[in-house]
Amino acid sequence: MHGIIFGCSPTPILTALSRKGPWHLSRTLATQTGMTNQWLSESLGLVSIRALWISLHYPT
């Protein structure tokens, strides 16, 4: 596999090429390791619904 040449295991590559739906793939180790909450907020600008709810209900 080409992933081994570049120093990574083939598991993330095989997961990305899977035919399973997005809800099933969101619970895989490869997805949860690569797409953390911190990464989602910093790189994509996504807002945490929990943090937003807390800021609305418990203002400082």
C-alpha positions as CSV (number, residue, x, y, z in Angstrom):
1,M,0.0,0.0,0.0
2,H,1.2,3.5,-0.7
3,G,0.4,4.7,2.9
4,I,3.1,2.5,4.3
5,I,5.6,4.2,2.0
6,F,4.7,7.6,3.4
7,G,4.9,6.3,7.0
8,C,1.2,6.0,7.9
9,S,-0.9,2.9,8.4
10,P,-3.4,1.8,5.6
11,T,-6.3,2.0,8.1
12,P,-7.2,5.7,7.5
13,I,-6.9,5.3,3.8
14,L,-9.2,2.2,3.8
15,T,-11.7,4.1,6.0
16,A,-11.8,7.0,3.7
17,L,-12.5,4.7,0.7
18,S,-15.3,2.8,2.6
19,R,-18.8,2.7,1.2
20,K,-20.4,3.0,4.6
21,G,-22.5,6.1,5.4
22,P,-21.2,9.3,7.0
23,W,-22.8,8.5,10.3
24,H,-21.0,5.2,10.5
25,L,-17.7,6.7,9.5
26,S,-17.9,9.5,12.0
27,R,-17.5,6.9,14.8
28,T,-14.3,5.4,13.5
29,L,-11.0,5.8,15.2
30,A,-9.4,7.3,12.1
31,T,-12.0,10.1,11.9
32,Q,-12.1,10.8,15.6
33,T,-8.3,11.0,15.8
34,G,-7.9,13.2,12.8
35,M,-10.9,15.5,13.3
36,T,-10.8,16.6,16.9
37,N,-13.1,19.4,18.3
38,Q,-10.1,21.7,18.5
39,W,-9.3,21.1,14.9
40,L,-12.9,21.7,13.8
41,S,-13.1,25.0,15.6
42,E,-9.7,26.3,14.6
43,S,-9.5,25.3,11.0
44,L,-13.2,25.3,9.9
45,G,-14.5,27.9,12.4
46,L,-17.3,25.7,13.6
47,V,-18.9,26.8,16.9
48,S,-19.6,24.4,19.8
49,I,-23.3,24.3,20.4
50,R,-22.7,23.4,24.0
51,A,-20.4,26.5,24.5
52,L,-23.0,28.7,22.8
53,W,-25.8,27.4,24.9
54,I,-23.8,28.0,28.1
55,S,-22.9,31.5,27.1
56,L,-26.6,32.3,26.4
57,H,-28.0,30.8,29.6
58,Y,-25.1,31.7,32.0
59,P,-23.7,35.1,30.9
60,T,-20.7,36.3,32.9
